[in-house]
Amino acid sequence: QMSKSTGNFLTLTQAVDKFSADGMRLALADAGDTVEDANFVEAMADAGILRLYTWVEWVKEMIANRDSLRSGPANTFNDKVFASEMSAGIMKTDQNYEK
């Protein structure tokens, strides 16, 4: 529970300065899905920033090494399974948006 008297209260500006906007988004997305008060956990914001940093570094590595990645037709079994799963996900998303 956040409260000014206990010293664990952050304004939005302070929180964004401390964790970044993306770190806050991740922590708030994980804060709770029920009707009860959200539980903001600073460790989740820190972990979110670390995951974002790791992902950005991986993307940079993939871009730098894109010439070494596989190319050509996508016709292996794994390619077909991936395409099928993506297609199913797109259809499910479309159905949910229609609802």
C-alpha positions as CSV (number, residue, x, y, z in Angstrom):
1,Q,0.0,0.0,0.0
2,M,1.4,3.4,-1.0
3,S,1.1,6.3,1.4
4,K,2.8,9.6,1.8
5,S,3.2,9.0,5.5
6,T,5.1,5.7,5.0
7,G,7.4,7.2,2.4
8,N,6.6,4.8,-0.4
9,F,4.5,7.1,-2.4
10,L,5.6,8.1,-5.9
11,T,4.1,10.7,-8.2
12,L,3.7,9.7,-11.8
13,T,6.7,12.0,-12.7
14,Q,8.9,10.5,-10.0
15,A,8.0,6.9,-11.1
16,V,8.7,7.6,-14.7
17,D,12.0,9.3,-13.8
18,K,12.9,6.3,-11.7
19,F,11.7,3.4,-13.9
20,S,11.1,4.9,-17.3
21,A,7.7,5.0,-19.0
22,D,8.2,1.4,-20.4
23,G,9.3,0.1,-17.0
24,M,6.1,1.6,-15.5
25,R,3.9,0.2,-18.2
26,L,5.2,-3.3,-17.5
27,A,4.9,-3.0,-13.7
28,L,1.4,-1.6,-13.9
29,A,0.4,-4.3,-16.4
30,D,1.5,-6.8,-13.8
31,A,-0.1,-4.9,-10.9
32,G,-3.3,-6.9,-10.8
33,D,-6.3,-7.9,-12.9
34,T,-9.0,-8.1,-10.2
35,V,-11.2,-5.4,-8.8
36,E,-9.0,-5.2,-5.7
37,D,-6.4,-2.4,-5.3
38,A,-3.4,-2.8,-7.6
39,N,-0.2,-4.0,-6.1
40,F,2.7,-2.0,-7.6
41,V,6.0,-3.8,-7.0
42,E,9.2,-1.9,-7.7
43,A,11.1,-5.1,-8.3
44,M,8.8,-5.8,-11.2
45,A,9.5,-2.5,-12.7
46,D,13.3,-3.1,-12.3
47,A,12.9,-6.6,-13.8
48,G,10.9,-5.2,-16.7
49,I,13.6,-2.7,-17.5
50,L,16.2,-5.5,-17.5
51,R,14.0,-7.6,-19.8
52,L,13.6,-4.7,-22.2
53,Y,17.3,-4.0,-22.2
54,T,18.1,-7.7,-22.9
55,W,15.6,-7.8,-25.7
56,V,17.0,-4.6,-27.3
57,E,20.5,-6.0,-27.1
58,W,19.3,-9.3,-28.7
59,V,17.6,-7.3,-31.6
60,K,20.8,-5.3,-32.2
61,E,22.8,-8.6,-32.3
62,M,20.3,-10.1,-34.8
63,I,20.4,-7.0,-37.0
64,A,24.2,-7.0,-37.0
65,N,24.3,-10.7,-37.9
66,R,21.4,-10.8,-40.3
67,D,23.6,-12.0,-43.2
68,S,24.3,-15.2,-41.2
69,L,20.6,-16.0,-40.7
70,R,18.8,-18.5,-42.8
71,S,17.4,-17.4,-46.1
72,G,15.4,-19.0,-49.0
73,P,12.1,-20.7,-49.1
74,A,10.3,-21.4,-45.8
75,N,9.2,-25.0,-46.4
76,T,10.5,-27.0,-43.5
77,F,8.1,-28.7,-41.0
78,N,8.9,-26.0,-38.4
79,D,8.2,-23.3,-40.9
80,K,4.8,-24.8,-41.6
81,V,4.0,-25.2,-37.9
82,F,5.0,-21.5,-37.3
83,A,2.9,-20.3,-40.2
84,S,-0.1,-22.3,-39.0
85,E,0.2,-21.0,-35.4
86,M,0.5,-17.4,-36.6
87,S,-2.5,-17.9,-38.8
88,A,-4.6,-19.3,-36.0
89,G,-3.5,-16.5,-33.7
90,I,-4.5,-13.9,-36.3
91,M,-7.9,-15.5,-36.7
92,K,-8.5,-15.7,-32.9
93,T,-7.5,-12.1,-32.5
94,D,-9.8,-11.1,-35.3
95,Q,-12.7,-13.0,-33.7
96,N,-12.0,-11.4,-30.3
97,Y,-12.0,-7.9,-31.8
98,E,-15.3,-8.6,-33.6
99,K,-16.9,-9.6,-30.2
